Amino acid sequence: MNHFNPGALDILWLPLVPLIVVAVGAVVVLLAGVRVSDDDSEGLGWIALAFLGAALLFTLPLIGQSSSTAFAGAIAIDNYAAYFEITVILTAAVTVLMSLEYAPDFRLAGAEYYSLLLFAALGMMLMAAAGDLIVIFLGLETMSIAVYVLSGLMRQDPRSNEAAMKYFVLGAFSTGFLLYGIALVYGATDTIKLGPIAAALAGAKGGSPLLLAGLGLLLVGFGFKVAAVPFHMWTPDVYEGAPTPVTAFMAVGIKLGAFAAFLRIFLVYFGAAATHWNQVLWVIAALTMTTGNLVALVQGNIKRMLAYSAIAHAGYVLVGMTAAGAQAGSAVLFYLLAYAFTNLGAFSVVAALERRGERRDAIADYRGLALSHPGLAALMVVFLLSLTGVPPLAGFVGKFYVFSAALNAGYVWLTIIAVLNSVVSAYYYLSVVVVMYMTEGEARPIAVQAQPGMVAALALSLIGTVMIGVYPGPYMGAASSAFKSALSHTQVSSRQLKLRG
């Protein structure tokens, strides 16, 4: 008679607890909001924050755990997953704080809004912890479907409706590329697990045309999600049309989730095939940086300007991916953390400027902001300078690490292109500063003091932007530890494959 042995199962529930908490929170918010009007949804936001706080507490014990897997390799347990999960949770929390007063002002459906935010965060966290291609796909779709709806939640605004439709159509198109790529990789390697696929790439199947075609389609799918050129067409229209807190969540959260999976696949597991794709990434990185910065120069809408800025920053991250190696991987993780706080802060200022039912997102609306609200203008200057890469803020340190990694890897011309693009970006970032401080106007936002949620979002973003720049050591140490744990995870997978062989 066979006896059931729980210890024989490759199932570890602890790493899934943060994801379960976020999923339960999304359902609870949705059920609690059945009888809550759109004008009184602030309480739902606090419920969402409580669940995010609980998820954060359950994630912290995962830091420092040895690299392993759960559910037969479907879930990776390492510092890499914990690093991204913590960053996603913080991003979602700042977005919720930003929305506490914004959602009632613009009559967003509170229950659906906060529930979808949590479901999107769940998808991002699942992508960070994925150990096989199907789990990555499930996380990507959980994130994407929620954000499709969030971008069109201002149903009375034609721009929001247009944003949702464009994002949905182009997103479904890119999903087809990704899924077809997964199918080809499976056909070439007979597995969806990242470890065995990496072994196949390092072995006789490394030059298989079917496998390389699958990697190319995966690259296209991830290129869309991170808004890399030429897969960036959706970004400016969707960023402009979506509610501003949703735009902030998209600009930061989607990049975190997509790059978490992108890096784990291409930089960690598929490094054996780097010669096949790093030159392609070189070209994509150069095009992404240059296109994003040049088009941002002529934008008159601040959300569209920040959208093209986000495209350019995706290019900077791709510079680090092109360089590859442990130094570049750590630099990319640090850069994503610095970018998260800086961009959330910039969009928080944009949201604070908007009035009930009035979306004031033209750069001209910022005229005279330094006179009408000097504190808000000063915060915007800090975030824009960080995006530019001015020391000692987080953006400068992030660019320094990424560019240094590319230079040390021998990509001199790519580094030169990146530095020149950073100089170009200073023009359109500082033009907003000129408008705020040197132009008269009537920029009169709602008093920020009356919006405690917005104050908290701005304060957290400011603290993150300054602290990461002034004291980068602990954060770079965490990023380095996270990336090294992902690399050691591949070594664990290799040993397991040898034992099974």
C-alpha positions in Angstrom: 0.0 0.0 0.0 1.4 3.4 -1.0 1.4 6.0 1.7 1.0 9.7 0.9 4.2 11.6 1.6 3.7 15.4 1.6 7.5 15.9 1.9 7.9 14.3 -1.5 5.9 17.0 -3.2 7.9 19.9 -4.7 5.4 22.4 -3.3 6.4 25.3 -1.0 3.5 27.5 -0.1 5.3 30.3 1.7 6.5 32.1 -1.4 3.0 32.1 -2.8 1.5 33.7 0.3 2.1 37.4 -0.8 0.5 36.6 -4.2 -2.5 34.9 -2.4 -2.9 37.9 -0.1 -3.0 40.3 -3.1 -5.5 38.1 -4.9 -7.7 37.8 -1.9 -7.5 41.6 -1.4 -8.7 42.1 -5.0 -11.7 39.9 -4.4 -12.5 41.5 -1.0 -12.3 45.0 -2.4 -14.7 44.0 -5.2 -17.2 42.5 -2.9 -17.0 45.3 -0.3 -17.6 47.9 -3.0 -20.9 46.5 -4.1 -22.9 49.1 -2.1 -20.3 51.8 -2.2 -20.9 54.8 -4.5 -18.2 56.2 -6.8 -18.1 59.4 -4.8 -17.3 57.5 -1.5 -14.7 55.0 -2.6 -11.8 56.2 -0.4 -12.5 53.4 2.1 -11.9 50.8 -0.5 -8.5 52.3 -1.2 -7.6 51.9 2.4 -8.7 48.2 2.3 -6.5 47.8 -0.8 -3.6 49.4 1.1 -4.1 47.1 4.1 -3.8 44.0 1.9 -0.7 45.4 0.1 0.8 46.0 3.5 0.1 42.5 4.5 1.6 41.2 1.3 4.7 43.2 1.9 5.1 41.7 5.4 4.8 38.2 4.0 7.4 39.0 1.3 10.1 40.3 3.6 10.9 36.9 5.2 11.7 35.6 1.7 14.8 37.8 1.4 17.9 35.8 1.9 16.3 32.4 1.3 18.5 30.0 -0.7 17.5 29.7 -4.4 15.0 26.9 -5.0 11.8 26.1 -6.8 8.2 25.2 -6.0 5.4 23.4 -7.9 7.8 21.3 -10.0 9.8 24.3 -11.0 6.9 26.5 -12.1 7.7 29.0 -9.3 11.2 30.3 -8.6 12.1 31.1 -5.0 15.0 33.6 -4.8 15.9 37.1 -3.8 15.3 38.1 -7.4 11.6 37.4 -7.1 11.4 39.0 -3.6 13.1 42.2 -4.9 10.6 42.7 -7.7 7.7 41.7 -5.6 8.6 44.3 -3.0 9.1 47.0 -5.7 5.7 46.1 -7.3 3.9 46.2 -4.0 5.4 49.7 -3.2 4.4 50.9 -6.7 0.9 49.7 -6.2 0.7 51.2 -2.7 1.9 54.7 -4.0 -0.7 54.4 -6.9 -3.5 53.7 -4.4 -2.4 56.6 -2.3 -2.4 58.8 -5.3 -5.9 57.6 -6.1 -7.7 58.1 -2.8 -8.9 61.6 -3.7 -8.5 61.3 -7.5 -10.9 58.4 -8.0 -13.9 60.1 -6.3 -13.1 63.4 -8.1 -13.3 61.7 -11.5 -16.0 59.3 -10.5 -14.0 56.2 -11.2 -15.8 53.0 -10.2 -14.0 52.5 -6.9 -14.6 48.8 -6.4 -13.5 47.9 -9.9 -10.7 50.4 -9.9 -8.9 49.2 -6.8 -9.7 45.5 -7.5 -8.2 45.8 -11.0 -5.1 47.5 -9.6 -4.5 44.6 -7.2 -5.1 42.0 -9.9 -2.6 43.9 -12.2 -0.1 43.9 -9.3 -0.7 40.1 -8.8 0.2 39.5 -12.5 3.4 41.5 -12.1 4.4 39.6 -9.0 3.7 36.3 -10.8 5.9 37.2 -13.7 8.7 38.0 -11.3 8.4 34.6 -9.6 7.8 32.5 -12.7 10.0 29.5 -13.4 8.5 28.5 -16.7 7.1 30.1 -19.8 3.4 29.3 -19.2 3.5 30.9 -15.7 5.1 34.0 -17.3 2.3 34.0 -19.9 -0.4 33.7 -17.2 1.2 36.6 -15.2 1.4 38.7 -18.3 -2.2 38.2 -19.2 -3.4 38.8 -15.6 -1.6 42.1 -15.6 -2.5 43.1 -19.2 -6.3 42.4 -19.0 -6.6 44.4 -15.8 -4.7 47.3 -17.2 -6.7 47.3 -20.5 -9.8 47.9 -18.4 -8.1 50.4 -16.1 -7.0 52.6 -19.0 -10.6 53.0 -20.2 -12.2 53.4 -16.8 -13.1 57.1 -17.5 -16.0 56.0 -19.6 -17.2 59.6 -20.2 -13.9 60.6 -21.8 -13.4 59.7 -25.4 -9.6 59.8 -25.0 -9.9 57.1 -22.3 -12.1 55.0 -24.5 -9.6 55.3 -27.4 -6.7 54.5 -25.1 -8.4 51.3 -23.9 -9.3 50.1 -27.4 -5.8 50.8 -28.9 -4.1 49.1 -26.0 -6.4 46.1 -26.2 -6.0 45.6 -29.9 -2.2 46.1 -30.0 -1.8 44.2 -26.7 -3.7 41.2 -28.1 -1.5 41.3 -31.3 1.7 41.3 -29.2 0.4 38.4 -27.1 0.0 36.4 -30.2 3.7 36.9 -30.9 4.6 35.9 -27.3 2.5 32.8 -27.3 3.7 31.7 -30.7 7.2 32.1 -29.5 6.5 29.9 -26.5 5.1 27.3 -28.8 8.2 27.3 -31.0 10.5 27.1 -28.0 8.5 24.2 -26.7 8.6 22.5 -30.1 12.4 22.8 -30.2 13.1 21.8 -26.6 10.1 19.7 -25.6 9.8 21.7 -22.3 8.5 25.0 -21.0 10.8 25.0 -17.9 13.4 27.7 -18.1 16.2 25.5 -16.7 15.9 22.7 -19.3 15.5 25.3 -22.1 18.8 26.9 -20.9 20.4 23.5 -21.0 19.2 23.0 -24.6 20.6 26.4 -25.6 23.9 25.5 -24.2 23.9 22.1 -25.9 23.4 20.7 -29.3 20.1 22.5 -29.8 21.6 25.9 -29.3 21.7 26.7 -33.0 18.3 25.2 -33.8 16.4 27.6 -36.3 13.1 26.7 -34.6 14.5 27.6 -31.1 16.0 30.9 -32.4 12.8 31.8 -34.1 11.0 31.2 -30.8 13.4 33.5 -29.0 12.9 36.2 -31.6 9.1 36.1 -31.2 9.6 36.2 -27.4 11.7 39.3 -27.9 8.9 41.0 -29.9 6.3 40.2 -27.3 8.4 41.6 -24.4 9.5 44.5 -26.6 5.8 45.6 -26.8 5.3 45.4 -23.1 8.3 47.5 -22.2 7.5 50.0 -25.0 10.7 49.4 -27.0 11.0 50.8 -30.5 9.5 49.8 -32.9 6.8 48.3 -30.6 6.1 51.5 -28.8 3.2 52.9 -30.9 0.6 52.4 -28.2 2.4 54.2 -25.4 1.7 58.0 -26.0 -2.0 57.6 -26.7 -2.6 55.2 -23.9 -0.7 57.3 -21.4 -2.5 60.4 -22.4 -6.0 58.8 -22.3 -5.8 56.8 -19.1 -6.5 58.3 -15.7 -3.3 59.8 -14.4 -2.7 57.3 -11.5 -3.3 54.5 -13.9 -0.7 56.1 -16.3 1.8 56.2 -13.4 1.0 52.5 -12.6 1.5 51.6 -16.3 4.7 53.6 -16.7 6.3 51.9 -13.6 4.5 48.6 -12.8 4.2 47.2 -16.3 7.9 47.8 -16.9 8.7 46.2 -13.6 6.7 43.1 -14.4 7.8 42.8 -18.0 11.4 43.4 -17.3 11.4 41.0 -14.4 10.4 38.2 -16.8 12.5 39.6 -19.7 15.6 39.7 -17.6 15.1 36.3 -16.1 14.6 34.7 -19.5 17.2 36.4 -21.6 19.9 37.6 -19.2 19.8 34.8 -16.7 18.7 31.6 -18.4 19.3 32.2 -22.1 22.7 33.8 -21.7 24.2 30.9 -23.7 22.5 32.3 -26.8 23.5 35.9 -26.1 25.5 36.0 -29.4 22.2 35.5 -31.2 20.3 38.4 -29.6 22.6 41.0 -28.0 23.3 42.7 -31.3 19.6 42.9 -31.9 19.2 44.4 -28.5 22.0 46.9 -29.3 20.0 48.2 -32.2 16.7 48.2 -30.3 18.3 50.0 -27.4 19.8 52.7 -29.6 16.5 53.2 -31.5 14.4 53.3 -28.3 16.6 55.9 -26.6 16.9 58.1 -29.6 13.2 57.9 -30.8 11.9 58.5 -27.3 14.0 61.5 -26.6 13.7 63.2 -30.0 9.9 62.9 -30.1 9.5 64.0 -26.5 11.1 67.4 -27.6 8.0 68.4 -29.5 5.3 67.4 -27.1 2.9 69.9 -25.7 1.1 67.5 -23.4 3.0 66.5 -20.2 1.6 63.0 -20.1 2.7 62.4 -23.8 6.0 63.9 -22.9 6.4 61.5 -20.0 5.3 58.7 -22.2 8.1 59.3 -24.7 10.4 59.7 -21.7 9.3 56.3 -20.5 10.2 54.9 -23.9 13.7 56.5 -23.7 14.2 55.0 -20.2 13.3 51.6 -21.5 16.1 52.1 -23.9 18.5 52.8 -21.1 17.5 49.5 -19.4 18.0 47.7 -22.7 21.6 49.1 -22.7 22.2 47.2 -19.5 20.6 44.1 -21.0 22.8 44.3 -24.0 25.9 44.5 -21.8 24.8 41.3 -20.0 26.7 39.8 -17.1 26.3 40.1 -13.3 27.4 43.8 -13.2 24.9 44.8 -15.8 22.1 42.7 -14.3 22.6 44.3 -10.9 22.7 47.8 -12.5 19.4 47.2 -14.3 17.7 46.1 -11.2 18.9 49.2 -9.4 17.9 51.4 -12.3 14.3 50.0 -12.3 14.0 50.8 -8.6 15.3 54.4 -9.0 13.0 54.9 -12.0 10.0 53.6 -10.1 10.1 56.3 -7.3 11.1 59.1 -9.7 8.3 58.4 -12.2 5.7 57.9 -9.6 6.6 61.3 -8.1 6.3 63.1 -11.4 2.9 61.6 -12.2 1.8 62.4 -8.6 2.4 66.0 -9.3 0.5 65.7 -12.6 -2.5 64.2 -10.7 -2.4 66.9 -8.0 -2.7 69.6 -10.7 -6.0 68.1 -12.0 -9.3 69.4 -10.8 -12.7 67.6 -10.5 -13.7 66.6 -14.0 -10.9 68.7 -15.6 -7.7 67.0 -16.9 -5.1 69.7 -16.9 -2.3 67.9 -18.6 -1.0 70.5 -21.1 2.4 71.8 -20.3 1.0 75.3 -20.7 -1.2 74.6 -17.7 1.9 74.6 -15.6 2.6 78.3 -16.2 3.1 80.1 -13.0 2.9 77.0 -10.8 5.9 78.2 -8.8 3.9 81.2 -7.7 0.6 79.5 -7.1 2.0 76.4 -5.4 5.8 76.6 -4.8 6.0 73.3 -3.0 4.4 71.3 -5.8 6.7 73.1 -8.3 9.8 72.3 -6.3 8.8 68.6 -6.1 8.3 68.5 -9.8 11.8 70.0 -10.3 13.3 67.3 -8.1 11.6 64.5 -10.1 12.5 66.0 -13.5 16.1 66.5 -12.5 16.2 62.9 -11.4 14.8 61.7 -14.7 17.4 63.9 -16.5 20.2 62.2 -14.4 21.4 65.1 -12.3 23.4 64.2 -9.1 22.9 63.3 -6.4 19.4 62.0 -7.2 18.4 58.4 -7.9 18.2 58.8 -11.7 21.9 59.9 -11.9 23.1 56.9 -9.9 21.0 54.5 -11.9 22.3 55.8 -15.2 25.9 55.8 -13.9 25.7 52.1 -13.0 24.0 51.1 -16.3 26.4 53.1 -18.5 29.4 51.9 -16.5 28.3 48.3 -17.0 27.9 48.8 -20.8 31.3 50.5 -21.0 33.1 47.8 -19.0 31.5 45.2 -21.4 33.0 46.9 -24.4 29.9 48.7 -25.8 31.6 52.1 -26.2 29.4 53.4 -29.0 26.2 52.3 -27.3 27.3 54.1 -24.1 28.1 57.3 -26.1 24.7 57.2 -27.7 23.1 56.8 -24.3 25.0 59.7 -22.8 24.1 61.9 -25.8 20.5 61.0 -25.3 20.6 61.9 -21.7 21.9 65.4 -22.7 19.0 65.7 -25.2 16.5 64.8 -22.5 17.6 67.7 -20.4 16.0 70.1 -22.9 12.4 68.8 -22.6 12.6 68.1 -18.8 14.0 71.6 -18.1 11.5 73.2 -20.4 8.8 72.3 -17.9 10.9 73.9 -15.2 11.1 77.1 -17.3 7.3 77.1 -17.8 6.7 76.7 -14.0 9.2 79.3 -12.8 9.6 81.8 -15.7 6.2 82.1 -17.2 3.1 83.7 -15.9 -0.2 81.8 -15.8 -3.0 80.4 -13.7 -1.9 77.0 -12.5 -4.1 76.5 -9.5 -4.3 72.9 -8.3 -6.5 71.7 -5.5 -4.7 72.4 -2.2 -2.4 69.4 -1.7 -2.9 69.8 2.1 -6.5 68.7 1.7 -5.4 65.5 0.0 -3.6 63.3 2.6 -3.3 60.4 0.1 -1.6 62.6 -2.5 0.7 64.1 0.2 1.7 60.6 1.2 2.3 59.5 -2.4 4.5 62.6 -3.0 6.4 62.2 0.2 7.2 58.5 -0.4 8.3 59.3 -4.0 10.5 62.1 -2.8 12.1 60.1 0.0 12.8 57.2 -2.5 14.2 59.5 -5.1 16.6 61.3 -2.7 17.6 58.4 -0.5 18.5 56.1 -3.4 20.6 58.8 -4.9 22.4 59.9 -1.7 22.8 56.5 -0.2 22.9 54.1 -3.1 25.0 51.4 -1.4 22.3 49.4 0.4 20.0 49.5 -2.6 22.8 48.5 -5.0 23.7 45.7 -2.6 20.1 44.5 -2.6 20.0 44.6 -6.4 23.3 42.7 -6.7 22.1 40.1 -4.2 18.9 39.7 -6.1 20.5 39.2 -9.5 23.2 36.8 -8.1 20.4 34.7 -6.5 18.8 34.4 -9.9 22.1 33.2 -11.4 22.6 30.7 -8.6 19.1 29.5 -9.2 20.2 28.5 -12.7 23.1 26.6 -11.2 20.6 24.7 -9.0 18.5 23.9 -12.0 21.6 22.6 -13.9 22.6 20.3 -11.0 19.0 18.9 -10.8 19.0 18.2 -14.5 22.3 16.3 -14.2 21.0 14.3 -11.3 17.8 13.4 -13.2 19.9 12.6 -16.3 
